[in-house]
Amino acid sequence: MSNAHVRPVVELRSLTRSFEQGGVRIDVLRGVNLDVMPGEIVALLGPSGSGKSTLLQAVGLLEGGFGGEILIAGHSAEKSNANARTALRRDHLGFVYQFHHLLPDFDARENVVLPQLVAGAPRKDAEARAEELLTALGLEHRLDHRPSQLSGGEQQRVAVARGLANRPDLVLADEPTGNLDEATSDRVLEQFLALVRGEGSAAIIATHNERLAARMDRVVRLHEGVLE
């Protein structure tokens, strides 16, 4: 079936972002254009400090100060008020960070349940969804363990499950395995990609690792504020 009439999950048009530092203007993003299609996994490649995190913050509608246009599932972020932008994040986006940022007083299951409750899911459904995702990530025997009782790789897998809990159209991942050793990183990324593909979500995954980027559907490179 043709994808000619399928709209991208995210559309960036001439995206810019500048900062003032010591009286000097620093252009971090200089006219970035990017489309990500439904179900597509895109590697955002670039060295540390290249602006990958800034770009993900823009797509995630996490801060202002950007020029250009951002459309999420066809909705213009610039034309949306604060409540509408919050709804766009809640209904369409999922996040996975380099550091897991799990809630330390809640077990693995509850860390995945809570964002679903915030989105209005019934608790029974949220618990079933959490167990489904955590089991898919090999954590079926760790559901009742708090973050302090989990290894680094296990904690990050819980964070992956949390990012997918609300069935987002687009998952944004910022160096999601950058805090893990190479062997653990490989395992977590493999499970992450399999789960994202199985869920049918799209993803933008920022990394500086060429080897990991090669596993994704497409690689875009951020160089001096422009995508190549």
N, CA, C and O of each residue as an XYZ file, in Angstrom:
912
protein
N       0.856     -1.195      0.000
C       0.000      0.000      0.000
C       0.887      1.237      0.000
O       1.899      1.266      0.700
N       0.527      2.262     -0.771
C       1.331      3.470     -0.891
C       1.270      4.295      0.389
O       0.237      4.362      1.054
N       2.421      4.936      0.727
C       2.472      5.833      1.873
C       2.340      7.287      1.446
O       2.620      8.193      2.231
N       1.910      7.520      0.191
C       1.883      8.872     -0.348
C       0.991      9.804      0.469
O       1.254     11.005      0.537
N      -0.057      9.268      1.089
C      -0.997     10.116      1.808
C      -0.859      9.970      3.329
O      -1.703     10.455      4.083
N       0.190      9.310      3.763
C       0.427      9.168      5.197
C       1.227     10.366      5.684
O       2.274     10.685      5.121
N       0.748     11.022      6.714
C       1.408     12.226      7.220
C       2.506     11.844      8.207
O       2.334     10.907      8.986
N       3.631     12.556      8.186
C       4.681     12.287      9.173
C       4.175     12.466     10.607
O       3.268     13.256     10.868
N       4.775     11.723     11.513
C       4.460     11.880     12.936
C       4.983     13.220     13.435
O       4.318     13.911     14.207
N       6.175     13.577     12.990
C       6.750     14.869     13.347
C       7.287     15.530     12.086
O       7.867     14.876     11.220
N       7.082     16.833     12.004
C       7.594     17.633     10.898
C       8.301     18.857     11.482
O       7.701     19.642     12.216
N       9.577     19.005     11.147
C      10.350     20.170     11.556
C      10.651     20.997     10.319
O      11.118     20.476      9.306
N      10.377     22.293     10.411
C      10.598     23.187      9.289
C      11.436     24.383      9.738
O      10.988     25.203     10.539
N      12.654     24.471      9.212
C      13.546     25.618      9.470
C      13.697     25.884     10.962
O      13.624     27.032     11.403
N      13.909     24.824     11.740
C      13.995     24.949     13.188
C      15.324     25.594     13.594
O      16.391     25.171     13.150
N      15.243     26.612     14.435
C      16.444     27.294     14.924
C      16.401     27.413     16.440
O      15.336     27.416     17.058
N      17.603     27.510     17.022
C      17.716     27.752     18.468
C      19.063     28.401     18.727
O      20.102     27.883     18.319
N      19.037     29.530     19.404
C      20.260     30.261     19.720
C      20.305     30.588     21.198
O      19.273     30.714     21.857
N      21.526     30.723     21.708
C      21.741     31.102     23.097
C      22.730     32.261     23.152
O      23.563     32.433     22.263
N      22.616     33.050     24.219
C      23.621     34.073     24.497
C      24.512     33.578     25.626
O      24.027     33.185     26.687
N      25.819     33.600     25.389
C      26.762     33.139     26.403
C      27.946     34.102     26.441
O      28.726     34.197     25.494
N      28.058     34.813     27.563
C      29.143     35.775     27.692
C      29.083     36.864     26.643
O      30.114     37.337     26.165
N      27.865     37.262     26.284
C      27.693     38.281     25.275
C      27.878     37.795     23.856
O      27.840     38.594     22.920
N      28.077     36.498     23.676
C      28.281     35.922     22.352
C      27.059     35.073     21.979
O      26.570     34.290     22.793
N      26.582     35.231     20.771
C      25.444     34.443     20.282
C      25.948     33.099     19.759
O      26.862     33.040     18.936
N      25.337     32.027     20.250
C      25.685     30.676     19.823
C      24.476     30.065     19.128
O      23.418     29.902     19.736
N      24.636     29.731     17.859
C      23.561     29.122     17.090
C      23.685     27.603     17.182
O      24.548     27.001     16.543
N      22.815     26.994     17.983
C      22.871     25.547     18.182
C      22.166     24.810     17.049
O      22.680     23.815     16.538
N      21.002     25.293     16.659
C      20.258     24.716     15.535
C      20.096     25.805     14.482
O      19.682     26.921     14.797
N      20.421     25.483     13.232
C      20.427     26.495     12.170
C      19.592     26.016     10.979
O      20.126     25.629      9.939
N      18.287     26.054     11.157
C      17.407     25.707     10.041
C      17.265     24.221      9.813
O      17.462     23.741      8.697
N      16.924     23.483     10.865
C      16.782     22.026     10.771
C      15.442     21.662     10.140
O      14.397     22.179     10.537
N      15.482     20.777      9.166
C      14.275     20.229      8.535
C      14.297     18.712      8.682
O      15.307     18.069      8.396
N      13.188     18.148      9.125
C      13.137     16.696      9.326
C      11.693     16.224      9.334
O      10.833     16.846      9.959
N      11.427     15.122      8.638
C      10.156     14.405      8.724
C      10.440     12.999      9.240
O      11.395     12.353      8.810
N       9.613     12.535     10.155
C       9.690     11.152     10.624
C       8.331     10.518     10.389
O       7.308     11.021     10.852
N       8.333      9.397      9.655
C       7.089      8.744      9.283
C       6.625      7.774     10.382
O       7.441      7.342     11.196
N       5.349      7.433     10.418
C       4.849      6.461     11.401
C       5.638      5.153     11.326
O       5.846      4.609     10.242
N       6.072      4.659     12.475
C       6.789      3.395     12.551
C       8.262      3.468     12.206
O       8.954      2.454     12.288
N       8.767      4.631     11.822
C      10.166      4.762     11.412
C      11.055      5.045     12.627
O      10.716      5.865     13.479
N      12.192      4.358     12.691
C      13.160      4.582     13.768
C      14.364      5.308     13.172
O      15.070      4.771     12.318
N      14.584      6.531     13.637
C      15.629      7.393     13.098
C      16.721      7.586     14.145
O      16.438      7.944     15.289
N      17.965      7.347     13.749
C      19.104      7.625     14.609
C      19.541      9.060     14.373
O      19.791      9.467     13.239
N      19.630      9.828     15.462
C      20.145     11.190     15.406
C      21.588     11.134     15.887
O      21.857     11.012     17.082
N      22.513     11.225     14.931
C      23.918     10.973     15.222
C      24.675     12.284     15.306
O      24.448     13.205     14.521
N      25.578     12.349     16.270
C      26.417     13.528     16.409
C      27.226     13.448     17.683
O      26.813     12.779     18.630
N      28.372     14.116     17.734
C      29.195     14.084     18.941
C      28.537     14.825     20.092
O      27.581     15.574     19.890
N      29.045     14.618     21.295
C      28.543     15.355     22.450
C      28.688     16.851     22.188
O      29.711     17.311     21.681
N      27.647     17.600     22.543
C      27.678     19.041     22.334
C      27.230     19.492     20.966
O      27.283     20.684     20.664
N      26.788     18.563     20.126
C      26.400     18.936     18.763
C      24.979     19.489     18.673
O      24.577     19.999     17.628
N      24.217     19.390     19.766
C      22.851     19.913     19.764
C      21.774     18.853     19.699
O      20.599     19.172     19.517
N      22.168     17.569     19.848
C      21.165     16.493     19.770
C      20.099     16.651     20.847
O      18.905     16.535     20.571
N      20.533     16.915     22.070
C      19.567     17.052     23.167
C      18.666     18.258     22.949
O      17.472     18.202     23.244
N      19.228     19.347     22.435
C      18.431     20.538     22.146
C      17.358     20.232     21.115
O      16.219     20.683     21.237
N      17.728     19.465     20.102
C      16.754     19.094     19.068
C      15.642     18.227     19.655
O      14.470     18.423     19.334
N      16.001     17.269     20.513
C      14.976     16.423     21.126
C      14.076     17.226     22.053
O      12.877     16.961     22.134
N      14.645     18.209     22.754
C      13.823     19.067     23.612
C      12.811     19.847     22.784
O      11.680     20.075     23.212
N      13.237     20.250     21.593
C      12.314     20.959     20.701
C      11.178     20.057     20.274
O      10.010     20.429     20.383
N      11.512     18.862     19.783
C      10.483     17.935     19.321
C       9.573     17.524     20.473
O       8.374     17.320     20.282
N      10.150     17.402     21.678
C       9.372     17.005     22.839
C       8.556     18.121     23.453
O       7.858     17.910     24.445
N       8.636     19.319     22.869
C       7.869     20.479     23.359
C       8.166     20.750     24.833
O       7.275     21.088     25.613
N       9.446     20.591     25.196
C       9.834     20.701     26.604
C      10.283     22.101     26.986
O      10.368     22.421     28.172
N      10.571     22.939     25.999
C      10.920     24.319     26.304
C      10.637     25.179     25.078
O      10.444     24.674     23.972
N      10.616     26.491     25.303
C      10.370     27.423     24.215
C      11.671     28.002     23.680
O      12.755     27.467     23.915
N      11.541     29.103     22.957
C      12.712     29.788     22.445
C      13.181     29.314     21.083
O      14.245     29.725     20.621
N      12.411     28.460     20.435
C      12.791     27.931     19.131
C      12.119     28.731     18.020
O      10.978     29.171     18.157
N      12.845     28.911     16.919
C      12.254     29.479     15.729
C      11.898     28.377     14.752
O      12.347     27.240     14.899
N      11.090     28.710     13.752
C      10.665     27.701     12.792
C       9.354     27.067     13.199
O       8.600     27.622     13.998
N       9.094     25.908     12.646
C       7.800     25.256     12.852
C       7.982     23.805     13.279
O       8.807     23.078     12.726
N       7.189     23.394     14.281
C       7.162     22.012     14.758
C       5.723     21.525     14.691
O       4.825     22.117     15.290
N       5.515     20.438     13.953
C       4.195     19.824     13.903
C       4.281     18.415     14.454
O       5.127     17.628     14.031
N       3.410     18.096     15.395
C       3.318     16.772     15.991
C       1.967     16.183     15.609
O       0.920     16.726     15.962
N       2.002     15.071     14.886
C       0.767     14.433     14.415
C      -0.146     15.433     13.722
O      -1.367     15.393     13.875
N       0.470     16.337     12.951
C      -0.281     17.320     12.192
C      -0.680     18.564     12.947
O      -1.267     19.471     12.355
N      -0.381     18.644     14.248
C      -0.757     19.788     15.072
C       0.437     20.725     15.239
O       1.530     20.282     15.593
N       0.240     21.981     14.992
C       1.308     22.965     15.105
C       1.551     23.327     16.565
O       0.644     23.787     17.258
N       2.782     23.117     17.026
C       3.123     23.469     18.409
C       3.069     24.975     18.608
O       2.676     25.443     19.676
N       3.461     25.748     17.584
C       3.501     27.203     17.705
C       2.101     27.796     17.878
O       1.925     28.838     18.508
N       1.121     27.114     17.311
C      -0.247     27.630     17.368
C      -1.036     27.039     18.532
O      -2.240     27.263     18.653
N      -0.347     26.280     19.392
C      -1.011     25.631     20.527
C      -0.688     26.374     21.809
O       0.447     26.809     22.009
N      -1.683     26.523     22.684
C      -1.415     27.129     23.984
C      -0.779     26.096     24.917
O      -0.576     24.947     24.526
N      -0.467     26.504     26.144
C       0.249     25.616     27.062
C      -0.516     24.327     27.316
O       0.084     23.253     27.356
N      -1.830     24.415     27.488
C      -2.618     23.209     27.744
C      -2.618     22.276     26.541
O      -2.539     21.057     26.692
N      -2.706     22.851     25.356
C      -2.717     22.030     24.148
C      -1.361     21.365     23.935
O      -1.301     20.223     23.480
N      -0.274     22.063     24.257
C       1.057     21.478     24.121
C       1.239     20.331     25.109
O       1.850     19.314     24.782
N       0.708     20.499     26.315
C       0.755     19.417     27.304
C      -0.014     18.207     26.785
O       0.431     17.071     26.945
N      -1.161     18.445     26.166
C      -1.959     17.345     25.615
C      -1.222     16.655     24.469
O      -1.311     15.436     24.325
N      -0.493     17.424     23.651
C       0.286     16.821     22.570
C       1.358     15.894     23.132
O       1.549     14.783     22.638
N       2.052     16.355     24.165
C       3.074     15.507     24.799
C       2.447     14.245     25.384
O       2.968     13.143     25.208
N       1.341     14.412     26.069
C       0.697     13.278     26.745
C       0.153     12.268     25.748
O       0.291     11.061     25.951
N      -0.462     12.747     24.676
C      -1.188     11.869     23.766
C      -0.336     11.299     22.637
O      -0.709     10.297     22.028
N       0.800     11.924     22.351
C       1.555     11.517     21.168
C       3.013     11.173     21.416
O       3.634     10.533     20.568
N       3.583     11.574     22.549
C       5.028     11.445     22.742
C       5.374     10.586     23.955
O       4.661     10.580     24.959
N       6.484      9.864     23.836
C       7.059      9.129     24.955
C       8.533      9.490     25.052
O       9.154      9.844     24.049
N       9.096      9.403     26.249
C      10.464      9.860     26.482
C      11.288      8.796     27.193
O      10.819      8.157     28.135
N      12.524      8.615     26.730
C      13.489      7.747     27.403
C      14.802      8.526     27.460
O      15.322      8.961     26.433
N      15.328      8.694     28.668
C      16.532      9.505     28.847
C      17.749      8.618     29.124
O      17.622      7.419     29.371
N      18.946      9.248     29.077
C      20.172      8.509     29.376
C      20.150      7.990     30.809
O      20.542      6.853     31.067
N      19.697      8.812     31.730
C      19.542      8.405     33.122
C      18.065      8.093     33.348
O      17.190      8.850     32.928
N      17.802      6.992     34.001
C      16.447      6.443     34.016
C      15.409      7.329     34.690
O      14.244      7.308     34.293
N      15.795      8.108     35.701
C      14.869      9.009     36.395
C      13.632      8.279     36.909
O      12.525      8.816     36.857
N      13.819      7.053     37.408
C      12.693      6.331     37.994
C      12.375      6.897     39.374
O      13.242      7.459     40.043
N      11.128      6.743     39.784
C      10.734      7.183     41.130
C      11.211      6.148     42.142
O      10.769      5.000     42.103
N      12.106      6.536     43.047
C      12.775      5.548     43.904
C      11.871      4.842     44.892
O      12.196      3.739     45.333
N      10.737      5.445     45.258
C       9.859      4.853     46.267
C       8.796      3.929     45.671
O       7.941      3.413     46.391
N       8.853      3.727     44.366
C       7.865      2.882     43.695
C       8.576      1.744     42.975
O       9.694      1.903     42.485
N       7.912      0.595     42.919
C       8.533     -0.546     42.248
C       8.447     -0.399     40.728
O       7.887      0.569     40.214
N       9.011     -1.375     40.025
C       9.070     -1.304     38.566
C       7.676     -1.177     37.963
O       7.446     -0.352     37.079
N       6.763     -1.988     38.441
C       5.392     -1.962     37.911
C       4.776     -0.569     38.085
O       4.229     -0.004     37.138
N       4.870     -0.025     39.294
C       4.247      1.268     39.577
C       4.883      2.397     38.771
O       4.195      3.347     38.396
N       6.179      2.310     38.501
C       6.827      3.337     37.687
C       6.261      3.373     36.267
O       6.280      4.413     35.609
N       5.761      2.238     35.805
C       5.154      2.188     34.472
C       3.651      2.457     34.545
O       3.062      2.930     33.574
N       3.036      2.165     35.671
C       1.603      2.411     35.859
C       1.306      3.913     35.980
O       0.334      4.406     35.409
N       2.145      4.626     36.723
C       1.821      6.015     37.078
C       1.577      6.929     35.877
O       0.588      7.661     35.883
N       2.430      6.924     34.846
C       2.126      7.812     33.718
C       0.820      7.465     33.010
O       0.195      8.331     32.398
N       0.411      6.214     33.091
C      -0.871      5.836     32.492
C      -2.038      6.384     33.312
O      -3.051      6.806     32.754
N      -1.891      6.376     34.629
C      -2.937      6.942     35.479
C      -3.068      8.441     35.246
O      -4.175      8.978     35.223
N      -1.940      9.110     35.076
C      -1.960     10.543     34.785
C      -2.710     10.817     33.486
O      -3.398     11.829     33.353
N      -2.568      9.894     32.525
C      -3.246     10.044     31.228
C      -4.705      9.605     31.270
O      -5.417      9.714     30.272
N      -5.156      9.104     32.433
C      -6.557      8.769     32.580
C      -6.909      7.304     32.428
O      -8.091      6.963     32.381
N      -5.916      6.425     32.351
C      -6.200      4.995     32.206
C      -6.703      4.408     33.520
O      -6.231      4.811     34.583
N      -7.644      3.471     33.480
C      -8.051      2.771     34.704
C      -6.867      1.982     35.271
O      -6.051      1.457     34.514
N      -6.775      1.899     36.592
C      -5.627      1.241     37.207
C      -5.469     -0.208     36.738
O      -4.351     -0.649     36.474
N      -6.562     -0.944     36.634
C      -6.458     -2.340     36.211
C      -5.816     -2.452     34.835
O      -4.955     -3.302     34.607
N      -6.241     -1.592     33.930
C      -5.671     -1.605     32.582
C      -4.208     -1.173     32.606
O      -3.374     -1.730     31.892
N      -3.906     -0.175     33.433
C      -2.538      0.325     33.528
C      -1.594     -0.744     34.075
O      -0.460     -0.875     33.614
N      -2.059     -1.492     35.043
C      -1.217     -2.559     35.612
C      -0.989     -3.669     34.589
O       0.116     -4.198     34.474
N      -2.037     -4.016     33.849
C      -1.893     -5.054     32.823
C      -0.920     -4.602     31.740
O      -0.095     -5.389     31.276
N      -1.013     -3.346     31.342
C      -0.114     -2.799     30.324
C       1.333     -2.787     30.842
O       2.257     -3.136     30.107
N       1.525     -2.392     32.091
C       2.863     -2.358     32.676
C       3.474     -3.748     32.709
O       4.642     -3.920     32.362
N       2.708     -4.726     33.116
C       3.222     -6.096     33.188
C       3.537     -6.637     31.800
O       4.515     -7.363     31.621
N       2.708     -6.283     30.814
C       2.951     -6.710     29.433
C       4.295     -6.166     28.932
O       5.104     -6.908     28.377
N       4.518     -4.877     29.134
C       5.753     -4.255     28.643
C       6.979     -4.768     29.390
O       7.997     -5.084     28.774
N       6.884     -4.851     30.693
C       8.029     -5.298     31.483
C       8.364     -6.754     31.194
O       9.533     -7.139     31.194
N       7.343     -7.558     30.951
C       7.585     -8.957     30.584
C       8.273     -9.040     29.224
O       9.180     -9.851     29.034
N       7.847     -8.207     28.285
C       8.484     -8.181     26.965
C       9.953     -7.797     27.059
O      10.751     -8.163     26.196
N      10.311     -7.061     28.105
C      11.692     -6.624     28.313
C      12.454     -7.559     29.256
O      13.564     -7.242     29.684
N      11.857     -8.711     29.578
C      12.537     -9.700     30.392
C      12.559     -9.405     31.875
O      13.426     -9.899     32.595
N      11.607     -8.597     32.344
C      11.588     -8.198     33.757
C      10.380     -8.766     34.502
O       9.950     -8.201     35.507
N       9.839     -9.867     34.018
C       8.637    -10.424     34.652
C       8.869    -10.845     36.091
O       7.922    -10.921     36.874
N      10.129    -11.122     36.452
C      10.433    -11.522     37.829
C      10.900    -10.345     38.686
O      11.307    -10.536     39.832
N      10.845     -9.139     38.140
C      11.350     -7.961     38.856
C      10.269     -6.896     39.030
O      10.578     -5.751     39.359
N       9.014     -7.259     38.813
C       7.928     -6.285     38.846
C       7.819     -5.562     40.175
O       7.489     -4.377     40.216
N       8.096     -6.272     41.268
C       7.898     -5.707     42.602
C       9.175     -5.119     43.199
O       9.208     -4.770     44.379
N      10.219     -5.010     42.391
C      11.491     -4.490     42.877
C      11.572     -2.980     42.647
O      11.186     -2.473     41.594
N      12.080     -2.286     43.650
C      12.310     -0.849     43.511
C      13.599     -0.608     42.729
O      14.427     -1.510     42.605
N      13.775      0.611     42.198
C      14.975      0.893     41.402
C      16.289      0.528     42.087
O      17.215      0.048     41.435
N      16.374      0.750     43.386
C      17.621      0.458     44.097
C      17.935     -1.033     44.129
O      19.069     -1.424     44.405
N      16.943     -1.858     43.849
C      17.133     -3.309     43.837
C      17.391     -3.848     42.429
O      17.524     -5.057     42.241
N      17.460     -2.961     41.452
C      17.647     -3.353     40.060
C      19.033     -2.940     39.574
O      19.608     -1.962     40.054
N      19.557     -3.694     38.621
C      20.822     -3.317     37.989
C      20.591     -2.112     37.077
O      19.452     -1.730     36.811
N      21.691     -1.520     36.601
C      21.567     -0.380     35.706
C      20.801     -0.718     34.447
O      19.959      0.061     34.001
N      21.088     -1.884     33.866
C      20.371     -2.299     32.668
C      18.898     -2.524     32.933
O      18.057     -2.179     32.103
N      18.575     -3.102     34.086
C      17.173     -3.338     34.432
C      16.438     -2.014     34.655
O      15.294     -1.852     34.230
N      17.096     -1.082     35.316
C      16.483      0.226     35.524
C      16.165      0.902     34.195
O      15.103      1.503     34.033
N      17.094      0.799     33.246
C      16.867      1.445     31.963
C      15.755      0.751     31.179
O      15.030      1.399     30.424
N      15.619     -0.556     31.353
C      14.515     -1.254     30.697
C      13.169     -0.832     31.285
O      12.179     -0.744     30.559
N      13.125     -0.575     32.571
C      11.898     -0.033     33.167
C      11.601      1.342     32.566
O      10.447      1.667     32.284
N      12.646      2.143     32.373
C      12.458      3.461     31.772
C      11.940      3.341     30.345
O      11.127      4.158     29.912
N      12.397      2.337     29.611
C      11.895      2.089     28.262
C      10.400      1.746     28.316
O       9.605      2.281     27.543
N      10.030      0.856     29.230
C       8.622      0.486     29.380
C       7.777      1.700     29.733
O       6.680      1.874     29.203
N       8.284      2.529     30.618
C       7.555      3.746     30.994
C       7.365      4.656     29.776
O       6.288      5.222     29.592
N       8.397      4.800     28.949
C       8.302      5.659     27.777
C       7.286      5.183     26.760
O       6.750      5.983     25.993
N       7.016      3.884     26.748
C       6.059      3.311     25.794
C       4.690      3.051     26.409
O       3.773      2.600     25.722
N       4.552      3.331     27.686
C       3.350      2.925     28.413
C       2.064      3.461     27.803
O       1.062      2.748     27.746
N       2.080      4.701     27.350
C       0.863      5.326     26.834
C       0.712      5.191     25.318
O      -0.027      5.948     24.688
N       1.416      4.227     24.749
C       1.349      3.941     23.309
C       1.591      5.204     22.475
O       0.738      5.590     21.677
N       2.734      5.838     22.655
C       2.995      7.077     21.924
C       3.184      6.841     20.434
O       3.630      5.775     20.011
N       2.839      7.847     19.651
C       3.123      7.799     18.221
C       4.624      7.920     17.970
O       5.152      7.354     17.013
N       5.306      8.667     18.846
C       6.730      8.946     18.672
C       7.438      8.841     20.011
O       7.023      9.451     20.996
N       8.517      8.055     20.036
C       9.359      7.938     21.227
C      10.629      8.752     20.989
O      11.274      8.615     19.950
N      10.980      9.591     21.946
C      12.206     10.380     21.887
C      13.175      9.820     22.919
O      12.870      9.777     24.110
N      14.333      9.396     22.458
C      15.308      8.764     23.353
C      16.644      9.482     23.224
O      17.207      9.579     22.134
N      17.141      9.979     24.342
C      18.391     10.750     24.362
C      19.494      9.894     24.958
O      19.568      9.740     26.177
N      20.352      9.335     24.113
C      21.436      8.444     24.550
C      20.903      7.399     25.542
O      21.422      7.290     26.653
N      19.876      6.630     25.157
C      19.185      5.765     26.125
C      20.046      4.672     26.726
O      19.693      4.116     27.766
N      21.172      4.349     26.093
C      22.061      3.328     26.671
C      23.441      3.905     26.953
O      24.395      3.158     27.170
N      23.549      5.227     26.952
C      24.851      5.867     27.103
C      25.471      5.707     28.473
O      26.671      5.929     28.636
N      24.673      5.323     29.468
C      25.186      5.165     30.830
C      25.471      3.709     31.178
O      25.703      3.377     32.340
N      25.453      2.829     30.154
C      25.622      1.397     30.389
C      26.904      0.903     29.742
O      27.419      1.526     28.814
N      27.420     -0.221     30.235
C      28.580     -0.829     29.590
C      28.161     -1.377     28.229
O      26.968     -1.499     27.948
N      29.134     -1.706     27.388
C      28.844     -2.042     25.995
C      27.932     -3.252     25.861
O      26.989     -3.232     25.070
N      28.200     -4.304     26.625
C      27.396     -5.521     26.501
C      25.954     -5.264     26.934
O      25.014     -5.683     26.259
N      25.785     -4.572     28.063
C      24.442     -4.262     28.543
C      23.745     -3.307     27.586
O      22.550     -3.441     27.324
N      24.500     -2.337     27.065
C      23.950     -1.384     26.105
C      23.381     -2.096     24.897
O      22.289     -1.771     24.432
N      24.132     -3.082     24.383
C      23.667     -3.831     23.213
C      22.361     -4.561     23.497
O      21.442     -4.542     22.678
N      22.280     -5.208     24.664
C      21.074     -5.964     25.012
C      19.875     -5.048     25.180
O      18.791     -5.331     24.669
N      20.071     -3.945     25.899
C      18.956     -3.030     26.141
C      18.485     -2.399     24.837
O      17.282     -2.290     24.598
N      19.430     -1.981     23.990
C      19.028     -1.373     22.722
C      18.280     -2.370     21.842
O      17.288     -2.019     21.203
N      18.758     -3.612     21.810
C      18.078     -4.633     21.009
C      16.630     -4.815     21.467
O      15.713     -4.894     20.650
N      16.441     -4.881     22.791
C      15.088     -5.030     23.323
C      14.254     -3.778     23.068
O      13.068     -3.864     22.748
N      14.884     -2.624     23.213
C      14.201     -1.354     22.983
C      13.693     -1.272     21.554
O      12.524     -0.960     21.328
N      14.562     -1.551     20.583
C      14.167     -1.465     19.177
C      13.084     -2.483     18.843
O      12.139     -2.170     18.119
N      13.215     -3.697     19.368
C      12.210     -4.725     19.107
C      10.851     -4.304     19.662
O       9.818     -4.515     19.027
N      10.864     -3.711     20.848
C       9.608     -3.301     21.469
C       8.987     -2.134     20.713
O       7.780     -2.128     20.475
N       9.792     -1.150     20.333
C       9.277     -0.009     19.575
C       8.661     -0.488     18.259
O       7.572     -0.056     17.882
N       9.368     -1.381     17.568
C       8.847     -1.895     16.299
C       7.572     -2.703     16.522
O       6.618     -2.603     15.751
N       7.569     -3.507     17.591
C       6.380     -4.301     17.887
C       5.176     -3.447     18.237
O       4.038     -3.822     17.953
N       5.423     -2.304     18.849
C       4.340     -1.399     19.217
C       3.868     -0.563     18.035
O       2.773     -0.001     18.062
N       4.701     -0.481     16.995
C       4.345      0.333     15.837
C       4.603      1.807     16.018
O       4.104      2.623     15.243
N       5.379      2.167     17.033
C       5.719      3.570     17.266
C       6.868      3.990     16.355
O       7.642      3.158     15.882
N       6.962      5.278     16.123
C       8.154      5.857     15.514
C       9.102      6.257     16.643
O       8.701      6.326     17.805
N      10.362      6.519     16.292
C      11.322      6.919     17.319
C      12.429      7.769     16.707
O      12.846      7.561     15.568
N      12.889      8.728     17.498
C      14.133      9.437     17.217
C      15.064      9.112     18.374
O      14.764      9.424     19.527
N      16.182      8.493     18.072
C      17.109      8.039     19.106
C      18.437      8.750     18.909
O      19.141      8.497     17.932
N      18.782      9.639     19.834
C      20.035     10.372     19.765
C      21.173      9.505     20.287
O      21.054      8.872     21.336
N      22.265      9.483     19.552
C      23.420      8.703     19.972
C      24.670      9.280     19.315
O      24.587      9.972     18.301
N      25.820      8.992     19.900
C      27.094      9.327     19.243
C      27.774      8.053     18.756
O      28.905      8.085     18.272
N      27.060      6.917     18.892
C      27.628      5.604     18.596
C      27.205      5.148     17.197
O      26.043      4.812     16.967
N      28.165      5.143     16.266
C      27.884      4.751     14.887
C      27.363      3.318     14.801
O      26.469      3.020     14.008
N      27.922      2.444     15.612
C      27.551      1.027     15.566
C      26.090      0.843     15.968
O      25.362      0.075     15.340
N      25.666      1.541     17.004
C      24.270      1.442     17.427
C      23.342      2.099     16.407
O      22.253      1.596     16.134
N      23.776      3.214     15.853
C      22.947      3.925     14.880
C      22.659      3.068     13.655
O      21.594      3.177     13.048
N      23.613      2.218     13.298
C      23.457      1.379     12.095
C      22.314      0.381     12.225
O      21.869     -0.172     11.218
N      21.828      0.137     13.437
C      20.724     -0.806     13.631
C      19.356     -0.181     13.340
O      18.342     -0.878     13.316
N      19.339      1.112     13.124
C      18.061      1.803     12.973
C      17.710      1.965     11.499
O      18.530      1.676     10.629
N      16.500      2.423     11.218
C      16.010      2.476      9.849
C      16.707      3.549      9.019
O      16.912      3.380      7.817
N      17.063      4.638      9.659
C      17.665      5.763      8.947
C      18.564      6.519      9.905
O      18.278      6.599     11.099
N      19.647      7.070      9.388
C      20.571      7.853     10.192
C      20.609      9.277      9.649
O      20.811      9.487      8.454
N      20.416     10.247     10.530
C      20.624     11.650     10.177
C      21.713     12.185     11.092
O      21.796     11.803     12.259
N      22.540     13.063     10.565
C      23.696     13.577     11.312
C      23.531     15.061     11.566
O      23.221     15.836     10.661
N      23.743     15.435     12.801
C      23.679     16.839     13.174
C      25.094     17.394     13.207
O      25.920     16.972     14.017
N      25.365     18.338     12.323
C      26.705     18.917     12.201
C      26.594     20.421     12.115
O      25.994     20.964     11.187
N      27.182     21.093     13.099
C      27.169     22.564     13.141
C      25.759     23.115     12.995
O      25.523     24.099     12.293
N      24.820     22.450     13.684
C      23.455     22.940     13.758
C      22.558     22.622     12.583
O      21.421     23.090     12.517
N      23.071     21.815     11.639
C      22.297     21.466     10.449
C      22.287     19.950     10.292
O      23.300     19.292     10.530
N      21.145     19.395      9.892
C      21.069     17.960      9.639
C      21.630     17.639      8.270
O      21.365     18.330      7.286
N      22.422     16.557      8.232
C      22.994     16.099      6.974
C      22.420     14.749      6.601
O      22.781     14.190      5.565
